[in-house]
Amino acid sequence: MIRGIRPLLSGSTYTGVLFAFCGALASLPLLPFAMLPALLWSPAPYAAQAVLTLLVWAVLIGLLGLARTTRRVLVASARRVLRVPLPDPAGGRRSAAERLRTTLWLVLLVALGWTGAPAAGLLLLLGLSLPGNWLGGSARLKLFDRSVDLADGWWSWPAALGCVLLALTVCAMVTGVLRWSAPRLLGPSAAERLALAAEREQLMAERNRLAHELHDSIGHTLTAATIQAAVAGEVLSADPAAARAAMRSIEESARAALEDLDYVLGVLREEETGTAPTRTLADLPELLDRLRYAGAVVEPELSGELAQVQGTVSRAAYRILQEGLTNALRHGAGGPIEVRVVAAPDALELRVVNRTGAAATGRNRRAFPTSGHGLPGLAERVRLLHGEFEAGPDGPQHWRLTVRLPVRVSA
């Protein structure tokens, strides 16, 4: 029972009726044009002329629903006034079915505005006037051979209450019909739902990419900066030049990480951002220098035309090597870190090998932690590029990361 009364107590129920009535009033300028065919058909009976006028009027109202702007206005109004969760209409060419659905809802809105709103208003006016007989007339209820004067005596109060409740019920029915029909007639079609799903998927993919970028950049910077700070502290007195070089490397790493962080936060906040920081294989020597400043021994082996690798693959390769070297620095057991990059005509091969310790077993033989986003993030990045990914122990003392990415070199 409470559920049935709840719509009568909601303010949106009556704003929905007002919305329908406003839609009905907006259709009035079309009425003179709708009357023209009936006026030209003068010998016809009055009833036929009235029906023809209503039909032409409905057609003219429906033509307004064919406009793209009309649908956008109706969707925004239904979302705000009727509290119906409707997405914005998708761009592109609309099908005939979508135009027809919009037309039907517009005609339904106007029809309910001309029937439901006046009926509710008359019932409410009657309910308020019956107890005091303010209208100065009489209202009689006839049942079989008996009749009762509702405006006289105690009958007026129950009759007034019944009229008010009936008026509120009509308002609830009008708003309920509009709310029920809005998602079905104004909601997204199958094509629009596919477009919205594709847009959401693209947004999630972009956010996942940003998360990977941020993890790679900040994780590498913090790891390298921690080790470089420790090295600088140890050699500060004995070798001030090496300490200053380590501090400069920390500064450069932190500045690059801040650029990445600013860009990612700007995208997540949907702010206007500049060009995304692009780090490619051309920045690999700088990355290797930062590791050397941290005290790591890096043995690079670079072959092929790295500068001719296209941007997307080159950027991904830089992030893969950055993550691999960071984890080798963080989880390795010292010793040289082998870095191999081979740019072949059809593929780009990346390999990072580091020591895990002569007697290391179990979890100590890992260059990557089993938790976190490092290894899964790399595997996902490689999968999106249709590449091959392999990471695991390489003998009793080493850990190896191997990636093969298909590429096309530019002419």
FENFEN-V437876 format. One record per residue. SS is DSSP state (hx for helix, st for strand, lp for the rest). PHI is phi in whole degrees, 0 to 359 (NA if undefined). OMEGA is omega as a letter, one per 40 degrees, with the letter a starting at -180 (NA if undefined). Layout:
BEGIN
ss	phi	omega
SS	PHI	OMEGA
SS	PHI	OMEGA
END
This chain:
BEGIN
ss	phi	omega
lp	NA	i
hx	297	i
hx	297	i
hx	288	a
hx	277	a
hx	306	i
hx	300	a
hx	289	a
hx	261	a
lp	269	i
hx	293	a
hx	294	i
hx	298	a
hx	275	i
hx	292	i
hx	295	i
hx	294	i
hx	297	i
hx	297	i
hx	295	a
hx	293	i
hx	296	i
hx	297	i
hx	295	i
hx	296	i
hx	294	i
lp	275	a
hx	301	a
hx	301	i
hx	276	a
hx	298	i
hx	302	i
hx	291	i
hx	290	a
hx	279	a
hx	301	i
hx	300	i
hx	292	i
hx	292	i
hx	288	i
lp	262	a
lp	294	a
lp	291	a
lp	289	i
lp	298	a
hx	297	a
hx	297	i
hx	294	i
hx	296	i
hx	295	i
hx	297	i
hx	298	i
hx	298	i
hx	295	i
hx	294	i
hx	294	i
hx	299	i
hx	296	i
hx	295	i
hx	297	i
hx	295	i
hx	296	i
hx	297	i
hx	295	i
lp	288	i
lp	285	a
lp	286	i
hx	297	a
hx	296	i
hx	299	a
hx	295	i
hx	298	i
hx	295	a
hx	295	i
hx	297	i
hx	296	a
hx	292	i
hx	296	i
hx	291	a
hx	274	a
hx	274	a
lp	271	a
lp	61	i
lp	259	a
lp	285	i
lp	246	i
lp	285	i
lp	296	i
lp	300	i
lp	287	i
lp	285	i
lp	93	a
lp	284	i
lp	268	i
lp	280	i
hx	295	i
hx	295	i
hx	294	i
hx	296	a
hx	294	a
hx	297	i
hx	296	i
hx	298	a
hx	297	a
hx	290	i
hx	294	i
hx	296	i
hx	297	i
hx	299	a
hx	293	a
hx	297	i
hx	292	i
hx	293	a
hx	274	a
hx	251	a
hx	292	a
hx	297	i
hx	297	i
hx	297	i
hx	295	i
hx	295	i
hx	294	i
hx	295	i
hx	293	i
hx	297	i
hx	294	i
hx	295	i
hx	282	a
hx	266	a
hx	298	a
lp	301	a
lp	259	a
lp	50	a
lp	293	a
lp	278	i
lp	75	i
lp	247	i
lp	224	i
lp	232	a
st	239	i
st	252	a
st	256	i
st	223	a
lp	58	a
lp	262	a
st	248	i
st	224	a
st	233	i
st	277	a
lp	288	a
lp	271	a
lp	233	i
lp	83	a
lp	288	i
hx	297	a
hx	294	a
hx	288	i
hx	299	i
hx	294	i
hx	296	i
hx	297	i
hx	297	i
hx	295	i
hx	294	i
hx	296	i
hx	294	i
hx	296	i
hx	295	i
hx	295	i
hx	298	i
hx	299	i
hx	295	i
hx	293	i
hx	299	a
hx	295	i
hx	297	i
hx	296	i
hx	295	i
hx	293	i
hx	291	a
hx	276	a
hx	300	i
hx	296	a
hx	278	a
hx	255	i
lp	256	a
lp	291	a
lp	293	i
lp	282	i
hx	299	i
hx	294	i
hx	292	i
hx	296	i
hx	295	i
hx	294	i
hx	295	i
hx	295	i
hx	295	i
hx	294	i
hx	296	i
hx	296	i
hx	295	i
hx	295	i
hx	295	i
hx	297	i
hx	293	i
hx	293	i
hx	295	i
hx	296	i
hx	296	i
hx	297	i
hx	296	i
hx	300	a
hx	294	i
hx	299	a
hx	297	a
hx	291	a
hx	291	i
hx	299	i
hx	295	a
hx	297	a
hx	295	i
hx	296	a
hx	295	a
hx	295	i
hx	297	a
hx	291	i
hx	295	i
hx	296	i
hx	295	i
hx	296	a
hx	298	i
hx	294	a
hx	285	a
hx	256	a
lp	301	a
lp	275	a
lp	284	a
lp	220	a
hx	301	a
hx	297	i
hx	295	i
hx	295	i
hx	296	i
hx	296	i
hx	296	i
hx	294	i
hx	296	i
hx	296	i
hx	298	i
hx	298	a
hx	294	i
hx	296	a
hx	295	i
hx	296	i
hx	296	i
hx	294	i
hx	296	i
hx	298	i
hx	297	a
hx	295	i
hx	299	a
hx	295	a
hx	296	i
hx	296	i
hx	297	i
hx	292	a
hx	295	i
lp	274	a
lp	58	i
lp	267	i
lp	286	a
lp	239	i
lp	280	i
lp	294	i
lp	296	i
lp	300	a
lp	250	i
lp	239	a
lp	237	i
hx	298	i
hx	294	i
hx	268	a
hx	298	i
hx	303	i
hx	297	i
hx	297	i
hx	294	i
hx	296	i
hx	296	i
hx	291	i
hx	294	i
hx	298	i
lp	280	i
lp	97	a
lp	278	i
st	260	a
st	249	i
st	244	a
st	278	i
st	224	a
st	250	i
st	216	a
st	93	i
lp	273	a
hx	295	a
hx	292	a
hx	267	i
st	290	a
lp	293	a
hx	305	a
hx	299	i
hx	292	a
hx	295	i
hx	295	i
hx	296	i
hx	297	i
hx	298	a
hx	294	i
hx	296	i
hx	294	i
hx	299	i
hx	293	i
hx	297	a
hx	291	i
hx	298	a
hx	289	i
hx	296	i
hx	290	a
hx	278	a
hx	250	a
lp	286	a
lp	250	a
lp	82	a
lp	84	a
st	290	i
st	252	a
st	273	i
st	236	a
st	234	i
st	231	a
st	234	i
st	260	i
lp	266	a
lp	299	a
lp	245	a
st	203	i
st	241	a
st	255	i
st	235	i
st	211	i
st	232	a
st	233	i
st	221	a
st	282	i
lp	245	a
lp	107	a
lp	295	a
lp	254	a
lp	285	i
lp	220	i
hx	59	a
hx	288	i
hx	285	i
hx	262	a
lp	235	i
lp	267	i
lp	234	i
lp	288	i
lp	284	i
lp	250	i
lp	98	a
lp	244	a
hx	297	a
hx	295	i
hx	299	i
hx	296	i
hx	296	i
hx	299	i
hx	294	i
hx	298	a
hx	292	a
hx	298	i
hx	295	i
lp	266	i
lp	61	a
lp	256	a
st	244	a
st	229	i
st	211	i
st	213	i
st	169	i
st	298	i
lp	235	a
lp	84	a
lp	283	a
lp	233	a
st	227	i
st	239	a
st	232	i
st	244	a
st	232	i
st	226	i
st	233	a
st	244	i
st	290	a
lp	222	i
lp	230	a
st	276	a
lp	284	a
lp	288	NA
END
